[in-house]
Amino acid sequence: MEIIKEINILREKIKVRKSEGRVIGFVPTMGFLHKGHLSLVEESKKYSDFQIMSIFVNRIQFNDTSDFESYPSDLQKDFKLAEDAGVDIIFLPDDAEMYRNNLTSVDVEILTENLCGAHRPGHFKGVFTVVSKLFNIVQPDIAVFGQKDIQQAISIQKMVNDLNFPLRIVLAPIVREKDGLALSSRNKHLTSEQRENALCLSRSLEKAKQVIEAGETSVRNIISEMESVIRQGNPDSIDYISVVSYEDLGLINEIDVKSVIAAAVFFGSTRLIDNIIIEAGNGK
Ligand code: PAF
């Protein structure tokens, strides 16, 4: 596995691989890899035969400076995990390499109005800007994003369509601990008590699924059921519990279309997100 820090060198290497007919798979990350990231590489390998992973903690997508400054990092461990997972190149640019004199940004309207977009001003603009740059640098054939950041994944798919990026986006399922907690680099910040309490998040989504399977379609009732489960976990605050249409991420009142049920909850200063996708009416 090679570790490359410069855009020009990376481009040269990829050009050679493409000329050999290799299909380039790409997994963008901010490092501090866990099984969730590795599952994205596994997914990528199904559709491609040369794996590139970027590790770049993208300052411009953090609306909270302390969140950026405390973002966990363990590069040596990341390199080992990535190599074992079959990554061929790690792209590890620094801030100057990515943003020297950058005055351009990319945004996706409408899809970013609810969920995290409503609570993290500027976050998605930072994500779309860096992902556009990474797509132009790496020029992958496919790129894999996790369902855990569902608003990010759906909006990036739209960005790819709207801006005619010549690549395919693959959505990979959420990876959970045995007890249901969705894997996240931020879980590292949880105390053992907060870690236990945080299970209320996945439990609330399970509860939503159960009541929908039992015939409930009213979003107001579903949210109220979820809120009582989340409150049992004694969260420091609930950022949102929302139900939106999968198609346009717009708020809905009834579960009558394919939907996303999502929540963001603070345990201490750690903000965790989770979601499930519901095919209209059957709780899948
Ligand atoms: O999902 C993430 O880790 C980040 O938002 C991404 C896609 C790597 C962009 O910085």
Boltz pocket constraint, residues with backbone or C-beta under 6 A from the ligand:
constraints:
  - pocket:
      binder: B
      contacts: [[A, 28], [A, 29], [A, 30], [A, 56], [A, 58], [A, 61], [A, 126], [A, 127], [A, 130], [A, 131], [A, 149], [A, 152]]
      max_distance: 6.0
